[in-house]
Amino acid sequence: MRIVVIGGLLVALAAGFATLRIWQQGSVDERRPVDAIVVLGAAQYDGRPSPVFEARLKHAVELWHTGIATSFVVTGGKLPGDRTTEAAVARKYAIDHGVPEDAIFGEDGAHNTLTSLTAVAEKMDKRKMTSAVFVSDPTHMLRVLRIADDLGIDGYGSPTTSSPVAADPLRKLEATVHELGALAVYFVTGGAPAVEQGGG
């Protein structure tokens, strides 16, 4: 019984610490001059970004116009039945909002954060790029930066401040629980969860 109780306490402490780190990282804007701005994909509806995705894209474009990078990286594949990819939607949004077409590259086949960032790392390496500012929701930033670091990218987080998830306490809690599980899977197995919310 003591072992069970102690084990439960240790798990609770670890979860509490991880939750604190998730929220801490999500509250910090580390923007600085880098090789690329990388915006993580999220759900799109027949070519239109979801509110969560649009918040990320808006923030990434705003960063672009501050001149901190010369490349804009889009990510995300498509679900069965979709006519387009998250990356294609992001690319169109960026061009429509003043990002030059020749500054944009990315990946359009991934369905989770790990495979997306792995593909981005390979494309950056081919272009001799080593640093990036990553844009996503606040709760997502800790995992994104950990994976990026493991892939050899000098990464910094700039979470969107207008995410509908962050503005809704219940959705923020759900996203935090998802991230706790995803971090646990990554640390234990080196893989990704079977299901990613919002396309990663």
C-alpha positions in Angstrom: 0.0 0.0 0.0 2.9 2.4 0.8 4.5 1.7 -2.5 1.2 2.4 -4.3 0.7 5.7 -2.3 4.3 6.8 -2.9 4.0 6.0 -6.6 0.8 7.9 -6.9 2.4 10.9 -5.1 5.4 10.8 -7.4 3.1 10.7 -10.5 1.1 13.6 -9.2 4.2 15.6 -8.5 5.6 14.9 -12.0 2.3 15.9 -13.6 2.1 19.0 -11.5 5.6 20.0 -12.5 5.0 19.3 -16.1 1.8 21.3 -16.1 3.7 24.3 -14.6 6.4 24.0 -17.3 3.7 23.8 -20.0 2.1 27.0 -18.8 5.4 28.8 -18.1 6.7 28.1 -21.6 3.4 29.1 -23.1 3.6 32.5 -21.4 7.0 33.4 -22.8 7.7 35.1 -26.1 11.2 34.4 -27.2 11.2 36.0 -30.6 14.6 37.0 -32.0 16.4 37.1 -35.3 16.5 33.5 -36.7 16.7 31.7 -40.0 13.0 30.8 -40.2 9.5 31.3 -38.7 7.8 27.9 -38.4 4.0 27.9 -37.9 2.5 24.6 -36.7 -0.6 23.4 -38.6 -4.1 23.0 -37.2 -7.5 22.2 -38.5 -8.7 23.7 -41.8 -12.2 23.7 -43.3 -12.2 23.2 -47.0 -9.4 25.7 -47.5 -10.2 28.1 -44.6 -8.1 28.0 -41.5 -10.0 27.1 -38.3 -10.1 29.9 -35.6 -7.2 28.1 -33.8 -5.2 27.9 -37.0 -5.9 31.5 -38.0 -4.7 32.7 -34.7 -1.4 31.0 -35.3 -1.1 32.2 -38.8 -2.0 35.8 -37.9 0.8 35.8 -35.2 3.3 34.2 -37.5 2.7 36.8 -40.3 3.0 39.6 -37.7 6.4 38.2 -36.7 7.4 38.0 -40.4 6.7 41.7 -40.8 9.0 42.5 -37.9 11.9 41.2 -40.1 13.2 38.5 -37.7 13.5 35.9 -40.4 13.9 35.5 -44.1 12.0 32.2 -44.5 8.4 31.3 -43.5 7.8 27.6 -42.9 4.3 26.1 -43.2 3.3 22.6 -42.0 0.5 20.1 -41.9 -1.1 17.4 -44.1 -4.7 16.6 -44.7 -7.3 14.2 -43.3 -9.2 11.6 -45.4 -11.8 13.5 -47.4 -10.0 16.8 -47.3 -9.4 18.6 -50.6 -6.3 20.5 -49.4 -3.6 20.5 -46.8 -3.0 22.6 -43.7 0.3 23.7 -45.3 -1.4 24.8 -48.5 -4.0 26.8 -46.4 -1.1 28.4 -44.4 0.8 29.2 -47.6 -2.2 31.0 -49.2 -2.9 32.9 -46.0 0.7 34.0 -45.7 0.8 35.2 -49.3 -2.5 37.0 -49.0 -1.1 38.8 -46.0 2.2 40.0 -47.5 4.7 37.2 -47.2 6.6 36.7 -50.5 5.8 33.4 -52.2 9.5 32.6 -52.7 10.2 33.0 -48.9 7.7 30.1 -48.1 8.5 26.4 -47.9 7.4 23.6 -45.7 6.0 20.1 -45.4 2.5 18.9 -46.3 2.4 15.2 -45.4 2.5 15.1 -41.6 -0.3 14.4 -39.2 1.4 15.0 -35.8 3.9 17.3 -34.3 6.8 14.9 -34.3 6.6 13.9 -38.0 6.0 17.5 -38.9 9.0 18.8 -37.1 11.1 16.0 -38.4 10.3 16.9 -41.9 10.9 20.6 -41.2 14.3 19.8 -39.7 15.3 17.9 -42.8 14.2 20.8 -45.1 16.0 23.3 -42.9 19.2 21.2 -42.9 19.2 21.1 -46.7 19.0 24.9 -46.7 21.8 25.2 -44.1 19.3 26.7 -41.6 19.8 26.1 -37.9 17.5 28.4 -36.0 13.8 29.0 -35.9 11.0 30.8 -34.0 8.1 28.4 -33.6 4.5 29.6 -33.5 1.7 27.6 -32.0 -0.8 27.6 -29.1 0.7 28.3 -25.7 0.1 24.8 -24.3 1.8 23.3 -27.4 5.0 25.3 -27.1 6.9 23.2 -24.5 6.6 20.0 -26.6 7.4 21.7 -29.9 10.6 23.2 -28.5 11.7 19.9 -26.9 11.3 18.0 -30.1 13.0 20.8 -32.1 15.9 20.7 -29.7 16.2 16.9 -30.1 16.2 17.4 -33.8 19.1 19.8 -33.7 17.2 23.0 -34.3 18.0 26.1 -32.2 14.4 26.8 -31.4 12.5 29.6 -29.7 8.8 29.9 -28.9 6.5 32.7 -29.8 3.0 31.5 -28.9 -0.1 33.2 -30.3 -1.8 35.5 -27.8 -5.2 35.2 -29.5 -5.8 31.5 -29.5 -9.5 30.5 -28.8 -8.1 27.6 -26.7 -6.1 29.8 -24.4 -9.2 32.1 -23.9 -11.4 29.2 -22.8 -10.5 27.7 -19.4 -12.1 24.4 -20.2 -10.4 24.1 -23.6 -7.1 25.2 -22.0 -7.4 22.4 -19.4 -8.2 19.8 -22.1 -5.2 21.0 -24.2 -3.0 20.8 -21.1 -4.1 17.2 -20.4 -3.5 16.3 -24.0 0.0 17.8 -23.8 0.8 15.9 -20.6 -0.1 12.7 -22.3 1.8 13.6 -25.5 4.9 14.6 -23.5 4.7 11.3 -21.6 4.5 9.3 -24.8 7.4 11.2 -26.3 9.7 10.9 -23.3 8.9 7.2 -22.8 8.8 6.0 -26.4 10.2 8.8 -28.5 7.0 8.7 -30.5 3.8 10.7 -30.9 0.3 10.1 -29.6 -2.1 8.2 -31.8 -4.3 11.3 -32.1 -3.2 14.9 -32.3 -5.7 17.7 -31.6 -6.2 20.1 -34.4 -3.6 18.4 -36.7 -0.8 19.1 -34.3 
